Amino acid sequence: MWHNRHVLIIGIARQGLALARYLARRGAQVTLNDRRPLEELQAEQQSLADLGDAGTKIAWIVGGHPLELLQDIDLVCISGGVPLSLPIVQEAQRRGIPLSNDSQIFLEAAPCPVIGITGSAGKTTTTTLVGRMARAAAEMDAAGTAGYIPSRVWVGGNIGSPLLNEVDQMQPDDLAVMELSSFQLEIMTRSPQVAAVLNITPNHLDRHGTMDAYREAKARILAFQSPGGVAVLGRDDPGAWSLAGRVRGRLLSFGLSELPVGQEGVFLKGENLTLRLNGAGGPQETLLMAKSMLELRGEHNLLNLLCACAIAAAVGLPPAAMQAGVQGFHGVPHRLEYIRTWKGARWYNDSIATAPERALAAVRSFHEPLVLLAGGRDKNLPWEEFAREVVERVDHLVLFGEAAGIIEQALTRTGRLGQPGTCSITRCKGLKDAVQAAAALVEPGDVVLLSPGGTSFDEFQDFEERGQCFVQWVKDLN
């Protein structure tokens, strides 16, 4: 299929490198292209040094994106961070050269069922939970357990390693669980067998331009499913639930609210997560677990768990595996990650919160007095709801980075700043200064929360680097 085809890959990061390795080993002629100069790509070059003869099929054209690269190209693959507005991508579309990416090619090659998970918030936590549940099932005795037991479970995509790196090891009895971003989905023309949308709220409008365009990118996870596919949608989220009419196959929903009559899905019944499926004898309900099993704070994390259980039910994992997947799960780094107690206050890292709505979800997870660190780079997202709630709920707001002024203006427009019971504001240039400012403000019993609401790119490579630096600076306090 790939022998002698000429593929241009734009963006030399983990997705582009995984794709280059996969295609070169199959005889494709690959051109890797990036705006960075070659001296900044030494580690990337070294990562492909083991390809041997296959490595000779990879050319490196860097330092820009000349249109001449499109000459004799059969396929253009773009990494997630590459916008469709890039002139070379637009020119490829004008010439009728098809676009693809590593996620699309993985779905075409995967020999086993694939679960795809997307959403504006919570997709990494949910993907991790589903992976834990599936791996718990894989360790069960298939002979004595009712339900689907995969042979081996693979987790990746937008988190961890691109699944294309492992596709050659996968077998038909395995199960793949992949996180998908709107950046990946917006060009894809293939959907996973099980497709989940947690929520659709304002995010990445600096990339997609409008909420309609962003919603359409997310909707593509469902668009190419067969009638035998399963969709899992957040019932309480208007954005996700607006896609219900586009479902081609079976629909399961999840939410805190009571499940409407006739629908299948997971819901909260009293203090328990409950699954309802339609059987030959009518609806059947199964108690999955008490919500107290979840050790993570916040209603948003409870919704993540409800979604994970609905996905697990969609593929037939046994309830015992769902329970085992939750037990001992303390979350993933940079998502309400507890760091330490210092000066009698608990410090948390929520660097993943790169949109105001995600930061609000973190704020709502605490009832203690709050010192909130917010800022970074704005994504052309609305800050009004954030401002209205933060001015009343937060004791001290420490702003940093490029978005500090934008956020302060939003709080000023509430007309509440300076009134009794509202937050104080401290502005800092960068995050390290913000940590020191918080350290001077904190009192015993407080929670200090980094939940920026903006991206990290004004100061850091990504949210992970920002979170790692924050954790280290907090640990250095004495």
N, C-alpha and C positions, 0 to 999 in steps of 0.2 A: 504493500500500500504506500509506503513512504520512500521506497527506493528511487533515488535520482530526483525526487521532488525538491524544489528549492524553497526553503522556508526562512522568512525574516522574522526574528524575535526581537521586539523592542522592549528594552528594560532588562538589565542584567542584575536581577536579584534572585532570591531563592526560587521563585516561580519560573523565571526565564532560564535559569541554570538547570532546573529539573527537566524542563522541556527540551533544552538543547541536548542533554545527555540521552534522553529517551529517543529523540529523533535521529541523532547521529548514529546510535547503535542499530537503527533500522535502515540505514543507508541513505538518509536524507542529507542534502547539502544545506547546512545551517549557517546563516549569518546572524551573529549576535551584535546588537546595536544599543548604544547607551550614550547619553549626553555627557557623561563623565569621561575625563581623559584616562588613557591606559594606565598611567602611574597610580591612579586611585582604584584600579581593578585587579591588583596583583593577587589578592586573596581569591577573587572569583576565578581568575585564570588557573590558579593552583588547584582549585576544587575540581577541575575537569582534567587534571594532568594524568589521571589513571585510565583515561579512555583508550589509550594506545592508538591503533590504526584508525579507530572511529573518530578520534580527536582531530585527525587531518581533515575531516569533513566540516569543521567549524571554523568560520572566518570571523574576525573581530573588527568591526568598524565602529569607532567610538569618537567622542568629542563633539557630537552633533547628529542630526538626522537628515542627511542630504537626500533629496528626492530620487537621485540616481540609484539609490539602493533598491528601488522597486523594479528595476530592469530585470526581466526574466524570473520574477518571483511568482510562485504558485499560491502561497499562503502567507498572510501576515498574522503573527501571534503577538498580542500585546499583554504585558504584565499588568497587574491590578493598579499600580500607581500611575500608569500612562493614560492621560485623558484622550478621549476620542476627538477632541478639538485640535490635537497636535497636527500640524500641516501634513506630515507624511502619512498619517492615518487617514486624514480626509482625502488625500490624493489617491491612496490605495482604494478607498471606497468609490471614488469617482471613476477609477479605471476598472472597477468590477472585481478587484482582487478580494477573495473572501477573507474574513477575519475569524480568528479563533484564539484560544488561550489554553493553558495547561489543564484547567478544570474541565473544559469541553472535551479535550482529547482524552482525559482520564475517563470520563463518562462513556466515551465511545469504545474504550479499550477494556473497561472493568469487566471481569468474568463473573462477578458476584453482585448481589443486590446492593444498592447504594441508598443511603439516607442523606438528604441534603437539608441543611438548616440555615435559615437566614432571619434577619430582623434588625431593627435599628439599635436594639439593646438586648443584651443577655444571650447572644448566640454562642459565645465561647463557653460560658458556664453551662448552657444547655447541651452543647455538643459534648463537653467533657462528661456530663452526667449520663448521657445516652451511651457514650463509650464505656463508662464504668458498668452500667447495667448490662450491656451486651457482653462485656468480658466476664462479668459474674455469671451470666447464663452459659458462656462457653466453658466455664469450669464445672458446671453441673453435670450430673450423671444423666445423659440423654435417655437411657433406658428407663429411669425411674422418675422423669420429670415431664409433666405436660407442658407443651409450649414449644416455641422455636428455639433451638440450640445451635447457634453458629459454630463452625469449626474454629475460626480465628477471626479476630476483630481488628480492623484498621481504622485509626482516627487521624484526621489531618485536614488538608485544604487550606483555608485562610488562617488556620492556626497550625503550629508545629511544622511538620515537613509536608510539602506537596505530595499528595497520594500517588502521583505519577512516578515518584521514586520507588514505590513498592509494588506497582501494579503487576510486575512480572512474577512476583511471589504469591499473588492472590490466587485462590482456588474458588470454584463455583459454590462451595459450601461456606465460604467466608461471608463477612458482612463489613461494608465500608461505611463510615460515618464522617461526613465532611461538612465543614462550615463554609458558607458561601457569602461573599460580600456583594453589594450592589455593583461595585466596580467590575467584579468578575461576571456577574449575571447579565449586565447590560448588553453583551454581545453574544451570549450563549443561545444555541438553538437545540439544546437537548436538556431534558429534565431528569432528576433522579427518580427512582421508583417510589420512594417516600419523600415528600417535599413538605417542609415545615416553615411557616412564617409566624414568628413570635409576635411582632408588632411592626408598625410603620409609622414613625413619628419624625418630625423634621431633623434631618441630618444630611451632611455632605451636599448642601445646596450650593456650595462653592464649586462643586464638580458637576452636579446634575442641573443646576439652574433653577428648576421649579420643583414643587412637591409632586406634581403630576409626572414629571420625568423620573423622579426618584422612585415613585410608587410603581411605575411601569417597569423599571429595572428590577425591582424586587419581585414583581409578578411573573417574571420570566422563569422563575424556579418551578412554576406550575404549568406554564404555557405549552410545554411539549410533552406532558405526561400522556400515557395511553389510558384508555378506560380502565385498565387493570391497576393503575397507580393509586396511591393514597395521598391525600393532602391533609395536613394538620395545621389548623389556623387558630389564632388567639381570638376567642369569642368576645372578650371584653374590650378589645382594642379596635376602634373603628377602622383604622387603616388596614389591619390584617383581615378583619371580617368583611371588608368591602370586596375582597377577592373571592368570597364564597361562590358567587355566581359563575366564576371562571373554572371551577373545579371540574375536571373531566372524568374523574373516577370516584372513589369512595372519599368521604369527608369525615374526619374526626376533629372535634374542637376541644379547647381547654379553657378554663376560666374559673374565677372565684364564685361566679354566679351560678345559680341552679341551671342545670342542663335542660333546655326546652324539650318537650315531649317529641319523640320520634328521632331525635338526634343522637349520635354516638360521640363519646368523648370522655374526658376526665374533668371532674368538678369537685369542689369542696362541699362536703356534706357534713355539717357540724364541724368537728375537729379532724375529719378524716378525708384523705384523697380517695375518691371513688370513681371507678370505671363503669360506664354503661355501654353495652354493645347490644345490637339487635340480633337476636337469634331466631331460629325457626319457631320457638315457643313464645316469642315476644322479647321485650327488653330484659336483659339480665345485668344486675349490678354486682360488682366485686369490690370489696373494700381493699385498697392497695396498701395503705399505711397511714399512720397518724401524722399530721403535719408537724408534730413536735420532733419527728425523726430528722427533719432538716435543721442543720446546725448553723445555717447562714442567716444573717439578719436581713430584714426588709421584705415588703410585700412583693417587690419585683423578683426576688429570688424564689419566693413561693410560686410565682407564675412560671419561672424557669423550670421548677420541678414538675409542675402540672403539665407543662409542655413535654418535658422529657418522658414522663409516664405515658402521655398520649402517643408519642412516637414509638415508645417501646411496645405499647399495645398494638400499634399499627402493623408492626412486623411479627407480633405474636410472642414476645418475650414473656416468660412467666412472672407473676407478681413477686415471687421470692427473689428473682434476679433484680427487679426494680428496687426492692428493699435493700438488698446487698449493695447495690450501686450507690445508694444514699448514705449508708452507714460509714462513718469515718470521713466523709467528704467535708473539707473545710474551705472549699473554694479554690480559685486559681489566682496566681499572683496578680497584683495591681487592680483587684476587684474587691473593694472593701476588705483589704488585707490588713489584719491587725499586726502592728509592728512592735510596740512596746508601751509600757506605762512609765511615764516620766513626769515628775512634779505632781503626781497624783492624778494625771490625765491619761486617757487612752488615745493613742495616735494610730490613725488608719490611712492606708494608701489606696486610693481609688483613681489612679492615674488613667485608667481606661475610659473614664467619663469625659469624652471629647465633644459632648453636646450638652446644652443647658438642661434638657429633659433628663439625661442620664445623671447629671449632678443632683437634680432635684430628687430623683429616686433614692440616691444615697443619703441626702439630707433627711428624707422621710423615714429612713431606717433607724434613726436615733431619737431618743426622747431626752437625753442629757443636754446640758448647755453646750453649745457648739462654737468652736473656732473653725471657720471654713476658709480654706485656701483655694482661690478660684482665679482663672485667667488662662494664659497661653495665647493661642492664635484663634481668632474668630473664623467661623465657616459660613458667614452670612445667615446665621440662624437667629430666630426670635428669642430675646432675653426677657420679655415682659413677664411671663408667668414665673420664671426663676426669680426675678426682682421682687415681685409681689410677695412671694412666700419667704424668700431669704430675709427681707427687711424685717419681717415679723418673727421668724423662727430662729435665726442665727444671732448669737451674741456679738461675735466679732468676725468681720469679713476681711480677710487679707488678700488683696488683689495683686497680681503680678503679670508680667508679660505684655504683649501687644494689645490684648483685649481688655486690659484693666480699665481704660477710659470708657470703652463701650459699655462695660458692665456697670460702672459707676453712674454713667448717664441714665441707664435703664432704672437703677435704683432711685436716682433723683426724680425721675418722671413719676414715680409712685406717689410723690408728695408726702411720704411718711418719714423720710430720713430726718434724724434729729429729734423726733418725738419720743416721749418716754416709752421704754420697752422695745425700741428698735435697735438694729445693729449699729455698731461703730465700724468705720472703714479705715483701713491702713493700706496705702499703696506702696508697692516695692517694684524694683526693676526686674528682678529675676526670682526664681523659685528658692534659691539658697537664702536670699535676703528674707523671703517670705517665711521660711522655716524659723529664722532668728526672730522675726517679728512675732510669730505665733508663740515662740518660747517665752517671750517677754510678757505676753498677754495671758497665758494659760494659768488656770487655777485648779486646785484639786476638785475632782468630780467632773471636769470638762471632758469632751471629746474633741480632739483636733483631727480634722478631716481634710485631706487633699482630694478634692473632687472638682477638677478644673473647669469643665464645661467647654473648654477650647482644646485645640490640638496642641501638640508639643513642638511643632516645627519652627517656632520662633527661637527656640533655645536648645532643642534636643533632636536626635535623629528620629525617635518615635516615642510612643507613650511608655514603652517598656524601659527605655533608657531614662526617661523622666522619673518613672516610678522607682527604678533602681537607685538613682541619685537621691531621691527623697528619702528612701529607706535608710541609706547610708548616712545622710545628714541628720536624720532623727536619731539614729543609733549613736552618732558622735556627740549628741548633746550631753553635757555633764554639769 
